């Protein structure tokens, strides 16, 4: 009996160790979920656009879209999207910002869409630098007229960049404290914090951001818990504002569209215009 129990325990330990090893080996694939196929373009949503290709300092070429505002723009929004898909899946969101009178630059990270390379945390930060350089140096847009927007994982490059440059404002939607906290929430049976090699540590960076910040999160978010979004907000330096919306992780901006757009419009009017 005891021998059988020992064998069972050993078998369970080996099985658990194998699961841990697999989680460690494939953590990048769990976090980064790019698609290479573009399923739509801004013109299909009634928005004229230009294709842009940006060169990064480490030799990658990024593909994205420059979508100018129909009339005189109140500012320019640099859109950092989440961990799955590519730019073509964000057109409903882009259209909302377009309606608010903003030019939009949305670019795929390395390894996403038509961008070269493979995604990594540091690589995505390098991509963010290339986007900022394109807007401020190539297009000559004053930094104070640039709004950085990060949704979900996109909060990582948004906070990283905002802590190093001086944008006019920062919008952070459905962002998390850091990757290990999200992983521990979803995989509580694994030693996620010991395994994680990607951090995207928004909580530690927001205190370094001087620009006005608007945080947006839904209690119905089942991907990034609302409490993690509030924790990032609490860690942020003033000036800051928090908007609680309804809906899920991927559709809150649509479910709560009226309040969402009204609040962003008011925030931009106060801090950007």
C-alpha positions as CSV (number, residue, x, y, z in Angstrom):
1,X,0.0,0.0,0.0
2,X,2.7,2.4,1.0
3,X,4.8,1.5,-2.0
4,X,1.8,2.2,-4.3
5,X,1.3,5.6,-2.6
6,X,4.9,6.5,-3.0
7,X,4.8,5.5,-6.7
8,X,1.6,7.6,-7.1
9,X,3.3,10.6,-5.4
10,X,6.3,10.3,-7.6
11,X,4.2,10.0,-10.7
12,X,2.2,13.1,-9.7
13,X,5.4,15.0,-9.0
14,X,6.9,14.1,-12.4
15,X,3.6,15.1,-14.1
16,X,3.5,18.4,-12.3
17,X,7.2,19.0,-13.1
18,X,6.4,18.3,-16.8
19,X,3.6,20.8,-16.8
20,X,5.8,23.4,-15.2
21,X,8.5,22.8,-17.7
22,X,6.1,23.1,-20.6
23,X,4.6,26.3,-19.2
24,X,8.2,27.8,-18.9
25,X,9.1,26.6,-22.4
26,X,6.0,27.9,-24.1
27,X,5.3,31.1,-22.2
28,X,6.1,33.3,-25.1
29,X,3.5,31.5,-27.2
30,X,0.9,31.9,-24.4
31,X,1.5,35.7,-24.2
32,X,2.2,36.6,-27.9
33,X,-0.5,35.4,-30.2
34,X,0.1,37.2,-33.5
35,X,-1.8,36.7,-36.8
36,X,-0.1,37.3,-40.1
37,X,-3.3,37.7,-42.1
38,X,-4.8,41.2,-42.5
39,X,-8.6,40.8,-42.6
40,X,-9.6,44.4,-43.3
41,X,-8.2,47.9,-44.0
42,X,-9.2,51.3,-42.8
43,X,-10.8,52.1,-46.2
44,X,-13.4,49.4,-45.6
45,X,-14.4,51.4,-42.5
46,X,-14.6,54.6,-44.4
47,X,-11.2,56.0,-43.4
48,X,-8.6,57.1,-45.9
49,X,-5.2,55.9,-44.9
50,X,-1.5,55.5,-45.8
51,X,0.6,52.4,-45.4
52,X,3.7,53.0,-43.4
53,X,6.8,50.9,-42.9
54,X,9.1,51.8,-40.1
55,X,12.7,50.7,-39.5
56,X,13.7,49.8,-36.0
57,X,17.2,50.3,-34.5
58,X,17.8,46.6,-34.5
59,X,16.9,46.0,-38.2
60,X,13.3,45.0,-38.2
61,X,10.7,46.6,-40.5
62,X,7.3,47.3,-39.0
63,X,4.0,47.6,-41.0
64,X,1.2,49.9,-40.0
65,X,-1.3,52.5,-41.0
66,X,-1.4,56.3,-40.8
67,X,-5.0,57.4,-40.6
68,X,-5.4,61.2,-40.7
69,X,-8.3,63.0,-39.2
70,X,-10.9,64.2,-41.7
71,X,-10.6,67.8,-40.6
72,X,-7.9,69.7,-38.7
73,X,-6.7,67.2,-36.1
74,X,-6.8,68.1,-32.4
75,X,-3.9,65.7,-31.9
76,X,-2.4,62.4,-33.0
77,X,-3.0,59.0,-31.2
78,X,-0.3,56.3,-31.2
79,X,-2.2,53.1,-30.8
80,X,-0.5,50.1,-29.1
81,X,-2.8,47.1,-29.5
82,X,-3.1,43.9,-27.4
83,X,-1.4,40.6,-27.6
84,X,-3.5,38.8,-30.2
85,X,-4.2,39.3,-33.9
86,X,-2.9,42.4,-35.7
87,X,-3.8,45.9,-36.6
88,X,-6.7,44.8,-38.9
89,X,-8.7,43.7,-35.9
90,X,-8.7,47.1,-34.2
91,X,-10.5,49.2,-36.8
92,X,-13.7,49.7,-34.7
93,X,-11.5,51.2,-32.0
94,X,-9.5,53.3,-34.5
95,X,-12.7,54.6,-35.9
96,X,-13.8,55.9,-32.5
97,X,-10.6,57.8,-32.1
98,X,-10.9,59.1,-35.6
99,X,-14.4,60.4,-34.8
100,X,-12.8,62.3,-31.9
101,X,-10.7,64.3,-34.3
102,X,-7.5,62.5,-33.9
103,X,-5.0,61.3,-36.4
104,X,-4.1,57.7,-35.6
105,X,-0.9,55.7,-36.1
106,X,-1.4,52.0,-35.5
107,X,1.6,49.7,-36.1
108,X,2.0,46.0,-35.7
109,X,4.7,44.8,-33.4
110,X,7.5,42.7,-34.8
111,X,6.1,39.3,-35.7
112,X,2.6,40.5,-36.1
113,X,0.8,41.1,-39.4
114,X,3.3,42.2,-42.1
115,X,6.0,43.3,-39.6
116,X,9.2,41.3,-39.7
117,X,10.8,39.4,-36.8
118,X,9.5,37.6,-33.7
119,X,7.8,39.3,-30.8
120,X,9.6,39.8,-27.4
121,X,9.2,42.3,-24.6
122,X,12.3,44.2,-25.3
123,X,11.7,44.1,-29.0
124,X,8.2,45.6,-28.6
125,X,9.8,48.5,-26.6
126,X,12.2,49.0,-29.5
127,X,9.2,49.1,-31.8
128,X,7.6,51.7,-29.7
129,X,10.7,53.9,-30.0
130,X,10.5,53.6,-33.8
131,X,6.8,54.7,-33.8
132,X,7.6,57.7,-31.6
133,X,10.6,58.7,-33.8
134,X,8.4,58.4,-36.9
135,X,5.7,60.8,-35.4
136,X,8.0,63.4,-33.9
137,X,11.0,63.3,-36.2
138,X,9.7,62.2,-39.6
139,X,6.2,63.8,-39.5
140,X,7.3,66.6,-37.2
141,X,4.4,66.3,-34.8
142,X,5.1,68.2,-31.5
143,X,5.3,65.7,-28.6
144,X,2.7,67.6,-26.6
145,X,0.2,66.8,-29.4
146,X,0.7,63.1,-29.2
147,X,-1.5,60.8,-27.2
148,X,-0.2,57.4,-26.3
149,X,-2.9,54.7,-26.1
150,X,-2.3,51.2,-24.7
151,X,-4.9,48.5,-24.5
152,X,-4.2,45.3,-22.5
153,X,-0.6,44.2,-23.4
154,X,-0.3,47.5,-25.3
155,X,-0.1,49.2,-21.9
156,X,3.4,47.8,-21.7
157,X,5.0,49.7,-24.6
158,X,2.7,52.7,-23.8
159,X,3.9,53.1,-20.2
160,X,7.5,52.3,-21.1
161,X,7.5,55.0,-23.7
162,X,5.6,57.5,-21.7
163,X,8.2,57.2,-18.9
164,X,10.9,58.2,-21.3
165,X,9.4,60.9,-23.5
166,X,6.9,63.7,-22.9
167,X,3.6,63.0,-24.7
168,X,0.6,65.3,-24.3
169,X,-1.5,62.6,-22.7
170,X,-1.7,58.8,-22.0
171,X,-4.8,56.6,-22.3
172,X,-4.5,53.1,-20.6
173,X,-7.3,50.7,-21.1
174,X,-7.7,47.3,-19.5
175,X,-4.0,47.3,-18.5
176,X,-2.4,45.0,-15.8
177,X,0.1,45.5,-13.1
178,X,2.5,43.1,-14.7
179,X,2.5,39.8,-16.6
180,X,3.3,37.6,-13.6
181,X,0.2,38.9,-11.7
182,X,-2.1,38.1,-14.6
183,X,-0.5,34.7,-15.0
184,X,-0.9,33.9,-11.3
185,X,-4.6,34.8,-11.5
186,X,-5.3,32.4,-14.4
187,X,-2.8,29.7,-13.5
188,X,-2.8,29.7,-9.7
189,X,-1.6,26.0,-9.7
190,X,1.7,27.1,-11.3
191,X,4.7,29.0,-9.8
192,X,4.1,31.7,-12.4
193,X,6.1,34.5,-10.7
194,X,9.2,32.3,-10.6
195,X,8.8,31.2,-14.2
196,X,7.9,34.5,-16.0
197,X,10.5,35.9,-18.2
198,X,8.2,38.7,-19.6
199,X,7.2,41.4,-17.2
200,X,5.6,44.4,-18.9
201,X,5.7,46.1,-15.5
202,X,3.2,48.9,-15.8
203,X,2.7,49.3,-12.0
204,X,6.3,50.3,-11.4
205,X,6.4,52.7,-14.4
206,X,3.3,54.8,-14.0
207,X,4.7,56.8,-11.1
208,X,7.4,58.0,-13.6
209,X,4.9,59.4,-16.1
210,X,4.3,63.1,-15.8
211,X,1.7,63.4,-18.6
212,X,-2.0,63.4,-17.7
213,X,-3.3,59.8,-17.6
214,X,-6.8,58.3,-18.1
215,X,-7.3,54.8,-17.0
216,X,-10.2,52.8,-18.3
217,X,-11.3,49.3,-17.1
218,X,-14.5,47.2,-16.7
219,X,-15.5,45.1,-13.7
220,X,-16.7,42.5,-16.3
221,X,-13.1,42.0,-17.6
222,X,-12.4,38.3,-17.3
223,X,-8.9,38.5,-18.9
224,X,-7.3,41.3,-16.8
225,X,-9.0,41.5,-13.4
226,X,-10.5,45.0,-12.6
227,X,-8.5,45.0,-9.4
228,X,-5.2,44.9,-11.3
229,X,-6.3,47.9,-13.3
230,X,-7.2,49.8,-10.2
231,X,-3.8,48.9,-8.7
232,X,-2.0,50.5,-11.6
233,X,-4.2,53.6,-11.3
234,X,-3.4,53.9,-7.6
235,X,0.3,53.6,-8.3
236,X,0.2,56.4,-10.9
237,X,1.3,59.9,-10.3
238,X,-1.1,62.8,-10.7
239,X,-2.7,64.1,-12.9
240,X,-4.8,61.0,-13.4
241,X,-8.4,59.9,-13.9
242,X,-10.2,56.6,-13.8
243,X,-13.2,55.6,-15.9
244,X,-15.1,52.4,-15.0
245,X,-16.9,51.0,-18.0
246,X,-19.1,47.9,-18.6
247,X,-18.5,45.0,-21.0
248,X,-15.8,42.4,-21.4
249,X,-12.1,42.7,-22.1
250,X,-12.5,42.9,-25.8
251,X,-15.7,44.9,-26.2
252,X,-16.0,47.3,-23.3
253,X,-15.2,50.2,-25.5
254,X,-18.2,49.3,-27.7
255,X,-20.6,48.3,-24.9
256,X,-20.0,51.6,-23.1
257,X,-19.3,53.6,-26.2
258,X,-21.3,56.7,-25.3
259,X,-19.7,57.2,-21.9
260,X,-16.3,56.0,-23.2
261,X,-16.2,58.6,-26.0
262,X,-17.7,61.4,-23.9
263,X,-15.1,60.9,-21.1
264,X,-12.1,60.7,-23.5
265,X,-13.3,63.8,-25.4
266,X,-13.6,65.7,-22.1
267,X,-10.1,64.4,-21.0
268,X,-8.5,65.5,-24.3
269,X,-10.3,68.9,-24.2
270,X,-8.8,69.5,-20.7
271,X,-5.3,68.2,-21.2
272,X,-4.6,68.3,-25.0
273,X,-6.5,71.0,-26.7
